[in-house]
Amino acid sequence: QVQLVESGGGLVQAGGSLRLSCAASGRSFSGYTMAWFRQAPGKEREFAAAISSGGSSTYYADSVKGRFTISRDNAKNTVYLQMNSLKPEDTAVYYCARRAGSGTYYYPSSYNYWGQGTQVTVSS
């Protein structure tokens, strides 16, 4: 049983920064790829970033590459998303997810545990 709880969202000015956290409870957190997805009103959920179980490999959507950094601290059962140079188009609810064990990393269907989301709003 896994529960994921996101935090750190808020309202920021364009060009600003936020750091999201995803605290995980349950077993075997360290053995799974983790990811951040985001969903804006009226749009489909889209992949933002993922990180391998040990933290050595990261993956980013083209839209966030160079601005966002995903990291994890397995000792704390926590995944982070550092978001810099934020743009209004980054406005969305951000969700933390745990990969099911296999599947394409950028497909939502590859993940079987999801948090409730945290709102990020970037003003122009």
NORLINPE-V705433 format. One record per residue. RES is the residue in three letters. SS is DSSP state (h for helix, s for strand, l for the rest). PSI is psi in whole degrees, 0 to 359 (* if undefined). D_LAST is the distance of its C-alpha to the last C-alpha in Angstrom with 2 decimals. Layout:
res=<RES:RES>
ss=<SS:SS>
psi=<PSI:PSI>
d_last=<D_LAST:D_LAST>
//
This chain:
res=<GLN:VAL:GLN:LEU:VAL:GLU:SER:GLY:GLY:GLY:LEU:VAL:GLN:ALA:GLY:GLY:SER:LEU:ARG:LEU:SER:CYS:ALA:ALA:SER:GLY:ARG:SER:PHE:SER:GLY:TYR:THR:MET:ALA:TRP:PHE:ARG:GLN:ALA:PRO:GLY:LYS:GLU:ARG:GLU:PHE:ALA:ALA:ALA:ILE:SER:SER:GLY:GLY:SER:SER:THR:TYR:TYR:ALA:ASP:SER:VAL:LYS:GLY:ARG:PHE:THR:ILE:SER:ARG:ASP:ASN:ALA:LYS:ASN:THR:VAL:TYR:LEU:GLN:MET:ASN:SER:LEU:LYS:PRO:GLU:ASP:THR:ALA:VAL:TYR:TYR:CYS:ALA:ARG:ARG:ALA:GLY:SER:GLY:THR:TYR:TYR:TYR:PRO:SER:SER:TYR:ASN:TYR:TRP:GLY:GLN:GLY:THR:GLN:VAL:THR:VAL:SER:SER>
ss=<l:s:s:s:s:s:s:l:l:s:s:s:s:l:l:l:l:s:s:s:s:s:s:s:s:s:l:l:h:h:h:l:l:s:s:s:s:s:s:l:l:l:l:l:l:s:s:s:s:s:s:l:l:l:l:l:l:s:s:s:l:l:l:l:l:l:l:s:s:s:s:s:s:h:h:h:l:s:s:s:s:s:s:l:l:l:l:h:h:h:l:s:s:s:s:s:s:s:s:l:l:l:l:l:l:l:l:h:h:h:s:s:s:s:l:l:l:s:s:s:s:s:s:l>
psi=<127:135:136:132:117:152:167:355:169:193:126:158:150:136:350:186:152:153:116:147:147:109:127:139:160:188:151:34:317:346:8:144:138:155:162:131:164:154:120:156:131:4:161:155:133:150:140:307:153:157:139:168:322:352:2:339:135:155:141:144:148:328:339:349:134:346:325:148:123:141:169:153:97:331:332:1:45:139:143:155:106:122:115:164:48:145:156:326:352:352:124:170:129:130:138:143:151:131:146:340:334:169:162:130:335:4:127:327:349:354:137:357:135:144:180:345:154:135:131:123:126:118:151:*>
d_last=<40.31:36.76:33.94:30.40:28.02:24.39:22.59:19.76:16.78:14.34:10.94:9.10:6.33:5.35:8.91:10.57:13.53:15.38:18.98:20.33:24.05:26.49:29.84:32.71:36.06:39.14:41.23:40.69:37.01:37.73:39.31:36.37:33.39:30.16:26.83:23.29:22.13:19.05:18.79:16.10:17.42:19.87:19.91:22.55:22.50:21.86:23.06:20.90:23.52:27.16:29.70:33.47:35.78:36.66:33.25:34.53:32.68:29.00:27.28:23.73:22.04:21.20:17.53:17.39:20.35:20.03:17.02:18.57:22.04:24.31:27.31:30.02:32.62:35.51:37.42:34.75:34.12:30.41:27.81:24.54:21.28:19.57:15.99:14.67:11.98:9.80:7.56:5.98:9.57:11.06:10.63:14.34:17.48:19.03:22.80:25.44:28.57:32.03:33.74:36.97:38.86:38.65:36.61:33.81:31.14:28.19:29.74:28.96:32.64:33.67:32.52:34.56:32.92:29.45:27.64:26.05:22.47:19.71:16.31:13.21:9.87:6.65:3.78:0.00>
//
